[in-house]
Amino acid sequence: MFKRLLPLALAAVVATTAGCGFQVGDVGTPLTNAPTMKPGPNTGAPNAGDPPPAPVQTAPPAPGAHFSDADVTKEIGDAVQVIDTYWSTHWSEFFTGSYTPPRVVGAYQADDPHRPSCGGQLAEAFNAYYCIPEDYIAWDFQLMREGYAQGDAWIYLVIAHEWAHAVQNRLQVNLVAEANELQADCLAGAVLWGAKNDGVLEWEEGDTTEIGTALSAFGDDYAWTDPTAHGDAIQRVTAFGQGRTEGVRGCLAQD
């Protein structure tokens, strides 16, 4: 199970109210003055002289064990920090321009009449998404809670995938793959493994299995992850593995 190793100040607020239910991460028009690809290494390491990270245990109980909503919320906050830290640290190695994170609306309750909307459409149950016009990410808390019961890797994967869609929306069109959902899985693999290489995230025994199980579920089991749009289980696992081995550059479309 994942352990976050570097205690950091919150990079974004993770709310536990309101939500959304759109098709996960459709990619729209790139932002104005979008950055271009820039040569650089696939991954990086902490700067020389930085203090060693202080281990912080963030793993959930074993599957089936009791845990609280507060445990889930804390894990979500840790995942947001890890993913935002990776992109803010390494953005300039791959792209020109400044890194700007998406807004994190965070968790919502599917039955909340005041849950978030995107383009006038209220969030749906059991979903996670990136809202293009309003540049934010959000997720149904119940989706995260049920996934957390199987292992904390689920939460990291969902947030890394949606964050990847925000990154796609900041790039020039030629860098965004036509199979943008699989590219988001690839970028998620690059970020989580890159965070591991940075010493920010510890990849523990069982995490690979948890990731594979989650990707398989996303590819086969959920209505909002239609395989015709997101890829089947094998394609999604393969895309994540490509990001893990080849890094961010290996995920980018090439002219």
Number of C-alpha atoms within 10 A of each C-alpha: 21 22 22 26 22 19 14 12 8 14 17 16 13 20 17 17 19 24 33 30 24 21 19 23 24 19 18 15 13 18 17 10 10 16 19 16 19 14 12 14 12 17 21 15 14 14 8 6 6 7 8 11 15 12 15 13 12 18 17 22 16 14 13 9 9 9 15 9 13 9 16 23 20 13 24 25 20 25 26 23 21 26 26 21 19 20 21 13 15 20 20 17 18 19 17 15 16 11 17 13 18 21 19 20 22 27 26 30 23 25 13 12 11 14 18 23 17 19 9 7 11 18 29 23 20 22 26 30 29 32 26 21 11 12 17 19 25 29 33 27 27 18 20 25 21 14 19 24 18 18 26 28 28 24 25 24 23 26 25 26 28 28 30 25 30 29 21 27 23 25 23 17 17 13 18 22 16 12 12 20 24 23 28 30 32 30 33 31 29 29 29 27 23 26 24 21 16 20 19 28 24 22 19 11 10 12 17 14 13 19 21 20 18 24 26 18 15 21 24 17 15 12 12 20 19 16 17 8 16 25 23 21 20 13 17 26 22 18 24 27 21 20 27 22 15 16 23 25 21 17 25 20 15 11 5
